[in-house]
Amino acid sequence: MNDRFKFRVWDDIHKEMFCLEEQDVCPYNVNLYRQNHVMQCTGRKDKNSKLIFEADVIYKKGSKNYKGEKLFSIVVWSSESAAFMISDENGIHQMPMNSNNIEVLGNIYENPTLLNGD
């Protein structure tokens, strides 16, 4: 469960993702976060043992949209539920406890076209 306290950051200026070390996760590092997006690990791994982070685009086996196409979701933090959830065109849903049927396809920063079916 120590993975739950891992973070990564998308750098808007340099267009790259990097991992934060524990000592960097501090609210006083304002300059670090000003042009960046900080994402926390959910503490879970997908079916390929890849850590699942906020802003990851995932596919849950068998999920389909109203057209019968594969339904991709984004991992989000819900302040109301105080939990990681998945958001898709059908709304926000509880993240499944069993992540063996989830696959991380990318994330919304490095792979912005994933949700368009590209």
Sequence and secondary structure as in RCSB ss.txt:
>XXXX:A:sequence
MNDRFKFRVWDDIHKEMFCLEEQDVCPYNVNLYRQNHVMQCTGRKDKNSKLIFEADVIYKKGSKNYKGEKLFSIV
VWSSESAAFMISDENGIHQMPMNSNNIEVLGNIYENPTLLNGD
>XXXX:A:secstr
 GGGG EEEEETTTTEEEEE GGG  TT HHHHHTEEEEEEEEEE TTS EEETTEEEEEEEEE TTSSEEEEEE
EEETTTTEEEEEETTEEEE  S GGGEEEEEETTT TTGGGT 
